Amino acid sequence: MNLHKTGIVISREYLNKVKKKSFLITTFLVPILFAAICILPSLLMMNVKEKSQKVAVVDYSGIVMPYFESNEAAEFTDCSGEDPAVLKDELKSRGFDVLVVVSKLDSAKSVSIQTFSKKPTGVDFNSSLRVRANKAVEQYRIGTYQIAGLDQIMKDVKADVKVNEFTLDESGNATVSESGIYMIVSMILGMLIYMFIAMFGGSLMSSVIEEKSSRVVEVLVSSVKATELMFGKIIGIALVALTQFALWIILTLLLVLGASAIFGFGDMMNSADMMGMGANMGGVDMAAMAQNSEMSVIFTTLSHIPWGTLIISFFIFFILGYLLYASMYAAIGSAVENEADTQQLQLPVTIPLMLAFFIVFFAFKNPESAVVWWGSMIPFTSPIVMLARIPYGVPIWEIIVSVALLFITFVVMAWASAKIYKAGILMFGKKSTWADLWKWLKQK
C-alpha cells in the first residue's frame, strides 16, 4: 500500500467533510445544545417561580382541612359549608383556580379527594394533596386508639435508615462514593461511543455509495488502489470525527464556564465541606463523613474515578471501535449502489452495537457479572461495554486484553473488508447478496 497516495486520499476526504455546511452547523450547534442541557435546569430553578393557585376546599371529613396549610404554591380557603356544585360554576368569578372536595370518612377510616379546575393542576399539586390527606388520616386513626402518648410512640418507632457507601482502595482506606455517579458517567461514555460509531460509520458508507453510484470511483481507482482508497477514506473520516469531538468539548466547556460566570452558578459549588472531599477513613470520623452534603459526595465520587485510565481508554476504544465498524461499513457501501439496498447487509453490523448498548444497563446493576465481563472482552461490543465498566474499577490487564482483541479483530476485518471493497466497488447493475460477498472474500 502506497502511504503517499493513501495520505492524499485522507487529505481529500478530511477537507471535503470539514468544508461542508453540515459539518460547520453540527460543530457549532451541538455544543450549544449540550451547554443548554447543563445550564437550563439550574437557570430554571433559580428564576422560575411556581404560580400560586387559589384553592377552595370543601371538607366533608372534618379532619383534613387543618392540614391544608397555605404556602407559595397554593392558597387554601375553607368553603366546607358551601355546595360544591355551586362552587364549580362560580370558581372563576370568585377568583379560585381549583376546587378540592374531600369525602366523608369511610368504613376504613379513610377519605377520597376530587379536584375540579379549568386546567390540569399538575403532578406536584396532586402529590401535595395526597401527602397532607394521608397525614390527616394517620393522625385521626392514631387518635381513635385512645392510647396515651400513642402519637409520640409512633414518631419514636419510625425509622429513616441511610446507607452511606464507601469504596476501599488498595491500602484499605475508604472514601465516600455514590454508585449513581458511576452509572451516569458510564451512560454518557457509552452513548458517545455508540453515537460516533453509528454516525461516522454511516457517513463513510454513504460516501462510498455516493462515489460508486456517480461513477467517480472509476476515476479514483485508476490512480490509487482500491485498498488505499478504502483506508484513506476510513482514516480521513476518523480525523473528521476526532476534530469535531474535540471542538464539541472545547466549545461546550467555554459556553458552560461563560454561563457560570454570568449567572453565578459557580457559587453553588463553594460548599464549606468541600475541603474534606479527599479525606479517607484513616483520618476522618465516619459519622462526619456520612454527614457530607450531597454535592460533596458527588464530587468525592468523581474525584475517585480513574480519569487518566478512562480518558486514554476512551480514545483507544473510540479509534479502534470506529476503525473496526468503519471497515465493515465501507465493505457494505462498496457492495450496493444505493442506501436502500444496505438494510439487509447492515443488520449484522448494527445488532452488535445495539446489543452493547443494552449490556451497559446490566453494568449498572452488576458491573462484574459474566454478561458484562464478556461484553467488555468481545471486540464487537467492547468499545462501549468496557468504557461503562472502567468507572467502577477494572484491572489494567483486562483493559489491555480487551484492546488487544479489538485490534486483532480490526486487522482481520480490515483485511476481509478490503477484499470485498476491491471487488464490490466496481460492480454495477446487480444487487449484491451475502453469497456475492463470500465469493469476493475468497478471491485471491
C-alpha positions as CSV (number, residue, x, y, z in Angstrom):
1,M,0.0,0.0,0.0
2,N,1.4,3.4,-1.1
3,L,1.4,5.6,2.0
4,H,1.8,8.8,-0.1
5,K,-1.3,8.0,-2.2
6,T,-3.2,7.0,0.9
7,G,-2.3,10.3,2.5
8,I,-3.7,12.2,-0.5
9,V,-7.0,10.3,-0.1
10,I,-7.0,11.1,3.6
11,S,-6.4,14.8,3.0
12,R,-9.1,14.9,0.3
13,E,-11.7,13.1,2.5
14,Y,-10.9,15.2,5.5
15,L,-11.1,18.6,3.7
16,N,-14.2,17.6,1.8
17,K,-16.0,16.8,5.1
18,V,-14.9,19.7,7.2
19,K,-15.7,22.2,4.4
20,K,-19.3,21.1,4.2
21,K,-22.0,23.3,5.7
22,S,-23.5,20.3,7.6
23,F,-20.1,19.8,9.4
24,L,-20.0,23.5,10.4
25,I,-23.6,23.6,11.5
26,T,-23.4,20.5,13.7
27,T,-20.0,21.5,15.1
28,F,-21.4,24.8,16.5
29,L,-25.0,23.7,17.1
30,V,-24.3,20.6,19.2
31,P,-22.2,22.4,21.9
32,I,-25.0,24.9,22.3
33,L,-27.4,22.0,22.9
34,F,-25.0,20.3,25.3
35,A,-24.4,23.6,27.2
36,A,-28.2,24.2,27.3
37,I,-28.7,20.8,28.8
38,C,-26.2,21.7,31.6
39,I,-27.3,25.3,32.2
40,L,-31.1,25.4,31.7
41,P,-32.1,23.2,34.7
42,S,-30.1,25.5,37.1
43,L,-31.4,28.6,35.4
44,L,-35.0,27.5,35.6
45,M,-34.6,26.6,39.3
46,M,-33.1,30.0,40.0
47,N,-35.5,32.1,38.1
48,V,-38.8,30.3,37.6
49,K,-41.3,30.5,40.5
50,E,-44.4,28.4,40.5
51,K,-47.6,30.3,40.2
52,S,-49.6,30.3,43.4
53,Q,-53.0,28.6,43.0
54,K,-56.1,29.8,44.9
55,V,-57.9,26.6,46.1
56,A,-61.4,26.3,47.5
57,V,-61.8,23.3,49.9
58,V,-65.0,21.5,50.8
59,D,-64.0,19.1,53.6
60,Y,-66.8,16.6,54.5
61,S,-64.5,14.6,56.7
62,G,-63.8,17.4,59.1
63,I,-60.2,16.3,59.7
64,V,-58.2,17.2,56.5
65,M,-58.7,20.9,56.2
66,P,-56.4,21.8,59.1
67,Y,-53.5,20.1,57.2
68,F,-54.1,22.2,54.1
69,E,-51.8,25.0,55.1
70,S,-51.2,27.8,52.5
71,N,-47.8,28.2,51.0
72,E,-46.1,29.8,48.0
73,A,-47.6,27.2,45.7
74,A,-51.2,27.2,46.9
75,E,-53.5,29.4,49.0
76,F,-56.3,27.2,50.6
77,T,-59.7,28.6,51.6
78,D,-62.2,26.6,53.7
79,C,-65.5,26.5,51.9
80,S,-66.9,23.5,53.8
81,G,-70.3,24.9,54.4
82,E,-71.0,25.6,50.7
83,D,-72.4,23.4,47.9
84,P,-69.6,22.0,45.6
85,A,-71.9,22.1,42.6
86,V,-72.4,25.9,43.0
87,L,-68.7,26.4,43.7
88,K,-67.8,24.6,40.4
89,D,-69.9,27.1,38.5
90,E,-68.5,30.1,40.4
91,L,-64.8,29.2,40.5
92,K,-63.6,31.9,38.1
93,S,-66.0,34.6,39.3
94,R,-64.9,34.1,42.9
95,G,-61.2,34.0,42.0
96,F,-60.5,30.3,42.6
97,D,-58.3,28.1,40.4
98,V,-59.2,24.8,41.9
99,L,-62.0,23.2,43.9
100,V,-60.9,20.4,46.2
101,V,-63.7,18.1,47.6
102,V,-62.8,15.8,50.5
103,S,-65.2,12.9,51.1
104,K,-66.6,11.8,54.4
105,L,-64.7,9.2,56.4
106,D,-65.5,5.7,55.1
107,S,-65.6,2.4,57.0
108,A,-61.8,2.1,56.7
109,K,-61.4,5.4,58.3
110,S,-60.1,7.0,55.2
111,V,-61.1,9.6,52.6
112,S,-61.0,10.3,48.9
113,I,-60.3,13.6,47.2
114,Q,-61.7,15.1,44.0
115,T,-60.3,18.1,42.3
116,F,-62.1,20.4,39.8
117,S,-60.3,23.0,37.7
118,K,-60.3,24.6,34.2
119,K,-56.8,23.4,33.6
120,P,-54.8,20.4,34.8
121,T,-53.5,21.0,38.3
122,G,-50.2,19.2,37.8
123,V,-48.4,16.3,39.5
124,D,-46.8,18.3,42.3
125,F,-50.1,19.8,43.4
126,N,-51.9,16.4,43.5
127,S,-49.0,14.8,45.3
128,S,-49.1,17.5,47.9
129,L,-52.8,17.0,48.5
130,R,-52.2,13.2,48.8
131,V,-49.4,13.7,51.3
132,R,-51.4,16.1,53.5
133,A,-54.6,14.0,53.4
134,N,-52.6,10.9,54.4
135,K,-51.1,12.7,57.3
136,A,-54.5,13.8,58.5
137,V,-55.9,10.2,58.2
138,E,-52.9,8.8,60.0
139,Q,-53.3,11.2,62.9
140,Y,-57.1,10.5,63.1
141,R,-56.5,6.8,63.2
142,I,-53.9,7.2,65.9
143,G,-56.4,9.2,67.9
144,T,-59.1,6.5,67.7
145,Y,-57.0,4.0,69.7
146,Q,-57.1,6.3,72.7
147,I,-53.7,5.2,73.9
148,A,-51.9,7.8,76.0
149,G,-48.8,9.1,74.2
150,L,-49.5,7.0,71.0
151,D,-48.7,9.9,68.8
152,Q,-45.2,10.2,70.3
153,I,-44.8,6.4,70.3
154,M,-45.5,6.3,66.6
155,K,-42.9,9.1,65.9
156,D,-40.4,7.2,68.0
157,V,-40.7,3.9,66.2
158,K,-40.5,5.5,62.7
159,A,-37.0,4.8,61.2
160,D,-35.1,6.6,58.4
161,V,-32.1,4.4,57.7
162,K,-29.5,6.0,55.5
163,V,-27.0,3.9,53.5
164,N,-23.6,5.5,53.3
165,E,-21.5,4.0,50.5
166,F,-17.7,3.8,50.8
167,T,-15.1,2.3,48.5
168,L,-11.8,0.8,49.6
169,D,-8.5,1.4,47.9
170,E,-5.5,-1.0,47.8
171,S,-4.3,0.4,51.1
172,G,-7.6,-0.3,52.8
173,N,-8.6,3.3,53.1
174,A,-12.3,4.0,52.5
175,T,-13.8,7.1,50.8
176,V,-17.4,8.1,50.4
177,S,-18.9,7.4,47.0
178,E,-22.2,7.2,45.1
179,S,-23.0,4.4,42.6
180,G,-25.4,6.7,40.7
181,I,-22.5,8.9,39.6
182,Y,-20.7,5.9,38.1
183,M,-23.9,5.0,36.3
184,I,-24.2,8.5,34.8
185,V,-20.6,8.6,33.7
186,S,-20.9,5.1,32.2
187,M,-24.1,6.0,30.3
188,I,-22.6,9.2,28.9
189,L,-19.4,7.4,27.6
190,G,-21.4,4.5,26.2
191,M,-23.8,6.9,24.4
192,L,-20.8,8.9,22.9
193,I,-19.1,5.8,21.5
194,Y,-22.4,4.5,20.1
195,M,-23.3,7.8,18.6
196,F,-19.9,8.4,17.0
197,I,-19.5,4.9,15.6
198,A,-23.0,4.9,14.1
199,M,-22.9,8.5,12.9
200,F,-19.4,8.5,11.3
201,G,-19.6,4.8,10.2
202,G,-22.9,5.6,8.4
203,S,-21.2,8.8,6.9
204,L,-18.4,6.6,5.5
205,M,-20.9,4.2,4.0
206,S,-22.9,7.0,2.4
207,S,-19.7,8.5,1.0
208,V,-18.7,5.2,-0.6
209,I,-22.2,4.7,-2.1
210,E,-22.2,8.2,-3.5
211,E,-18.9,7.8,-5.2
212,K,-19.9,4.4,-6.6
213,S,-23.3,5.5,-7.9
214,S,-21.8,8.6,-9.6
215,R,-19.0,6.5,-11.1
216,V,-16.4,8.9,-9.5
217,V,-14.8,5.8,-8.0
218,E,-13.8,4.6,-11.5
219,V,-11.6,7.7,-11.9
220,L,-10.2,7.3,-8.4
221,V,-9.2,3.6,-8.7
222,S,-7.3,4.5,-11.9
223,S,-4.9,6.5,-9.8
224,V,-4.9,4.6,-6.5
225,K,-5.5,1.1,-5.4
226,A,-8.9,0.2,-4.0
227,T,-7.4,-0.7,-0.6
228,E,-5.6,2.6,-0.5
229,L,-8.9,4.4,-1.3
230,M,-10.7,2.5,1.4
231,F,-8.2,3.1,4.2
232,G,-7.8,6.7,3.1
233,K,-11.5,7.3,3.4
234,I,-11.7,5.4,6.8
235,I,-8.7,7.4,8.3
236,G,-9.9,10.7,6.8
237,I,-13.3,10.4,8.3
238,A,-11.8,9.3,11.6
239,L,-9.8,12.5,11.7
240,V,-13.0,14.4,11.0
241,A,-14.7,12.7,13.9
242,L,-11.8,13.5,16.3
243,T,-11.8,17.1,15.1
244,Q,-15.5,17.5,15.7
245,F,-15.4,15.8,19.0
246,A,-12.5,18.0,20.2
247,L,-14.3,21.1,19.1
248,W,-17.5,19.9,20.8
249,I,-15.7,19.5,24.1
250,I,-13.9,22.9,23.9
251,L,-16.9,24.9,22.8
252,T,-19.2,23.2,25.4
253,L,-16.8,23.9,28.2
254,L,-16.4,27.5,27.1
255,L,-20.2,28.0,26.9
256,V,-20.8,26.4,30.3
257,L,-18.0,28.3,32.0
258,G,-19.2,31.5,30.4
259,A,-22.7,31.0,31.6
260,S,-21.5,30.1,35.1
261,A,-19.6,33.3,35.3
262,I,-22.6,35.4,34.1
263,F,-25.3,33.7,36.1
264,G,-23.2,32.9,39.2
265,F,-23.7,29.1,39.1
266,G,-20.1,28.8,40.5
267,D,-21.3,30.0,43.9
268,M,-23.4,26.8,44.2
269,M,-20.2,24.8,44.2
270,N,-18.5,26.5,47.1
271,S,-19.7,24.3,49.9
272,A,-17.8,24.6,53.1
273,D,-17.4,20.9,53.4
274,M,-15.7,20.6,50.0
275,M,-12.4,20.8,51.8
276,G,-12.7,17.3,53.1
277,M,-13.7,15.6,49.9
278,G,-10.4,13.7,49.5
279,A,-10.1,12.6,53.1
280,N,-10.3,9.0,54.0
281,M,-11.4,6.8,56.8
282,G,-8.0,6.7,58.4
283,G,-8.1,10.4,59.4
284,V,-11.8,11.4,59.5
285,D,-14.6,10.2,61.7
286,M,-17.1,8.0,59.9
287,A,-20.1,10.0,61.2
288,A,-18.6,13.2,59.9
289,M,-18.0,11.6,56.5
290,A,-21.6,10.4,56.4
291,Q,-22.9,13.9,57.0
292,N,-21.2,15.3,53.9
293,S,-23.6,17.2,51.7
294,E,-24.9,15.6,48.5
295,M,-22.8,17.9,46.4
296,S,-19.7,16.9,48.3
297,V,-20.5,13.2,47.8
298,I,-20.9,13.8,44.1
299,F,-17.5,15.5,43.7
300,T,-15.8,13.0,46.0
301,T,-17.1,10.2,43.8
302,L,-16.0,12.0,40.7
303,S,-12.5,12.6,42.2
304,H,-12.0,8.8,42.7
305,I,-12.9,7.8,39.1
306,P,-9.6,6.8,37.4
307,W,-9.9,9.7,34.9
308,G,-6.4,9.1,33.4
309,T,-7.2,5.5,32.5
310,L,-10.7,6.4,31.5
311,I,-9.7,9.2,29.1
312,I,-6.9,7.2,27.5
313,S,-9.1,4.2,27.2
314,F,-11.9,6.3,25.7
315,F,-9.7,7.5,22.8
316,I,-8.2,4.0,22.2
317,F,-11.6,2.3,22.2
318,F,-13.1,5.1,20.2
319,I,-10.4,4.9,17.5
320,L,-10.3,1.1,17.3
321,G,-14.0,0.7,17.6
322,Y,-14.6,3.2,14.8
323,L,-11.9,1.5,12.6
324,L,-13.5,-1.9,13.2
325,Y,-17.0,-0.8,12.3
326,A,-15.9,1.7,9.6
327,S,-14.1,-1.1,7.7
328,M,-17.4,-3.1,7.7
329,Y,-19.5,-0.1,6.7
330,A,-17.0,0.6,3.8
331,A,-17.4,-3.0,2.6
332,I,-21.2,-2.7,2.8
333,G,-21.1,0.6,0.9
334,S,-19.0,-1.0,-1.9
335,A,-21.4,-3.8,-2.4
336,V,-24.5,-1.7,-3.1
337,E,-25.5,1.1,-5.4
338,N,-27.9,3.0,-3.2
339,E,-28.7,3.2,0.5
340,A,-32.0,1.4,0.2
341,D,-30.1,-1.8,-0.6
342,T,-28.0,-1.6,2.6
343,Q,-30.7,-2.7,5.0
344,Q,-30.1,-6.4,4.7
345,L,-26.3,-6.2,4.7
346,Q,-26.2,-3.6,7.5
347,L,-28.2,-5.6,10.1
348,P,-25.3,-7.8,11.3
349,V,-23.3,-4.6,11.9
350,T,-25.9,-2.7,13.8
351,I,-27.1,-5.6,16.0
352,P,-23.7,-5.8,18.0
353,L,-23.8,-2.1,18.5
354,M,-27.3,-2.2,19.9
355,L,-26.5,-5.3,22.0
356,A,-23.5,-3.5,23.5
357,F,-25.7,-0.6,24.5
358,F,-28.2,-2.9,26.2
359,I,-25.4,-4.7,28.1
360,V,-24.4,-1.3,29.6
361,F,-27.7,-1.4,31.5
362,F,-26.6,-4.6,33.2
363,A,-23.3,-2.9,34.1
364,F,-25.3,-0.5,36.3
365,K,-26.7,-3.4,38.4
366,N,-23.7,-5.6,38.5
367,P,-20.5,-4.4,36.7
368,E,-18.8,-7.7,37.4
369,S,-21.5,-10.0,36.1
370,A,-20.5,-12.6,33.4
371,V,-22.6,-10.9,30.7
372,V,-20.9,-7.5,31.3
373,W,-17.4,-9.1,31.6
374,W,-17.7,-11.0,28.3
375,G,-19.3,-7.9,26.7
376,S,-16.2,-5.9,27.6
377,M,-14.0,-8.5,26.0
378,I,-15.8,-9.4,22.8
379,P,-14.4,-6.9,20.2
380,F,-17.8,-6.1,18.6
381,T,-19.2,-4.9,22.0
382,S,-16.1,-4.0,24.0
383,P,-15.7,-0.3,22.8
384,I,-19.0,0.5,24.5
385,V,-19.2,-2.0,27.4
386,M,-15.6,-1.7,28.6
387,L,-15.9,2.1,29.0
388,A,-19.1,1.5,31.0
389,R,-17.1,-0.7,33.4
390,I,-14.0,1.4,33.9
391,P,-15.6,4.0,36.2
392,Y,-16.4,1.1,38.6
393,G,-12.7,0.0,38.6
394,V,-11.2,-2.5,36.1
395,P,-7.8,-4.2,36.4
396,I,-5.3,-2.9,33.8
397,W,-4.7,-6.4,32.4
398,E,-8.4,-6.7,31.4
399,I,-8.2,-3.4,29.6
400,I,-5.0,-4.5,27.8
401,V,-6.5,-7.8,26.8
402,S,-9.7,-6.1,25.5
403,V,-7.7,-3.6,23.5
404,A,-5.5,-6.4,22.0
405,L,-8.5,-8.5,21.0
406,L,-10.2,-5.4,19.5
407,F,-7.0,-4.5,17.5
408,I,-6.6,-8.1,16.2
409,T,-10.2,-8.2,15.2
410,F,-9.9,-4.9,13.4
411,V,-6.9,-6.2,11.4
412,V,-8.8,-9.3,10.4
413,M,-12.0,-7.4,9.5
414,A,-10.0,-4.7,7.6
415,W,-8.3,-7.4,5.5
416,A,-11.7,-9.0,4.8
417,S,-13.4,-5.7,4.1
418,A,-10.5,-4.7,1.7
419,K,-11.1,-7.8,-0.4
420,I,-14.8,-7.2,-0.5
421,Y,-14.3,-3.5,-1.2
422,K,-11.8,-4.2,-4.0
423,A,-14.2,-6.4,-5.9
424,G,-17.5,-4.7,-5.0
425,I,-16.5,-1.1,-5.7
426,L,-16.5,-1.8,-9.5
427,M,-19.7,-4.0,-9.6
428,F,-22.6,-2.3,-11.2
429,G,-26.2,-3.3,-12.2
430,K,-26.6,-6.2,-9.8
431,K,-27.9,-6.3,-6.3
432,S,-25.3,-7.9,-4.1
433,T,-26.1,-10.8,-1.7
434,W,-24.3,-12.5,1.1
435,A,-23.2,-15.1,-1.4
436,D,-21.5,-12.5,-3.5
437,L,-19.7,-11.0,-0.5
438,W,-18.4,-14.6,0.4
439,K,-17.3,-15.1,-3.2
440,W,-15.4,-11.8,-3.2
441,L,-13.8,-12.7,0.1
442,K,-12.4,-16.0,-1.2
443,Q,-10.9,-14.4,-4.3
444,K,-7.1,-14.2,-4.3
